[in-house]
Amino acid sequence: MADTPVEDMSFEDAIRELETVVGQLERGDVALDASIALYERGAALKARCEKKLSEAEEKVAKITLSADGQATGTAPLDD
């Protein structure tokens, strides 16, 4: 999975790989050069996860509710 471009990853794939990266870095059994590369990959994965969460939050915020609390649809994001 480390060969997949971060920008093409789903939230679930990115978070899974980020957990793996963090685990490897925490164990400390990786050479310095590899640790730097892992850290850079981890930073990109973290940014991807934050972006996907932000997009989801925006969509949720746009859901409109009727008087009885039922979702009636969504408004466009670019209002």
Contacts in CASP RR format, 6 or more apart in sequence:
PFRMAT RR
TARGET T0000
AUTHOR 0000-0000-0000
METHOD contacts of the structure
MODEL  1
MADTPVEDMSFEDAIRELETVVGQLERGDVALDASIALYERGAALKARCE
KKLSEAEEKVAKITLSADGQATGTAPLDD
1 13 0 8 1.000
1 16 0 8 1.000
1 17 0 8 1.000
2 17 0 8 1.000
2 41 0 8 1.000
4 13 0 8 1.000
6 14 0 8 1.000
6 41 0 8 1.000
6 44 0 8 1.000
6 45 0 8 1.000
6 47 0 8 1.000
6 48 0 8 1.000
7 48 0 8 1.000
9 17 0 8 1.000
9 45 0 8 1.000
9 48 0 8 1.000
10 52 0 8 1.000
11 48 0 8 1.000
11 49 0 8 1.000
11 52 0 8 1.000
11 53 0 8 1.000
11 56 0 8 1.000
14 45 0 8 1.000
14 48 0 8 1.000
14 49 0 8 1.000
14 52 0 8 1.000
15 45 0 8 1.000
15 49 0 8 1.000
17 41 0 8 1.000
17 42 0 8 1.000
17 45 0 8 1.000
18 42 0 8 1.000
18 45 0 8 1.000
18 46 0 8 1.000
18 49 0 8 1.000
21 38 0 8 1.000
21 39 0 8 1.000
21 41 0 8 1.000
21 42 0 8 1.000
21 45 0 8 1.000
22 42 0 8 1.000
24 30 0 8 1.000
24 38 0 8 1.000
25 35 0 8 1.000
25 38 0 8 1.000
25 39 0 8 1.000
28 35 0 8 1.000
30 38 0 8 1.000
58 77 0 8 1.000
59 74 0 8 1.000
59 77 0 8 1.000
62 74 0 8 1.000
62 75 0 8 1.000
62 76 0 8 1.000
62 77 0 8 1.000
62 79 0 8 1.000
63 71 0 8 1.000
63 73 0 8 1.000
63 74 0 8 1.000
64 71 0 8 1.000
64 72 0 8 1.000
64 73 0 8 1.000
64 74 0 8 1.000
64 75 0 8 1.000
65 71 0 8 1.000
65 72 0 8 1.000
66 72 0 8 1.000
END
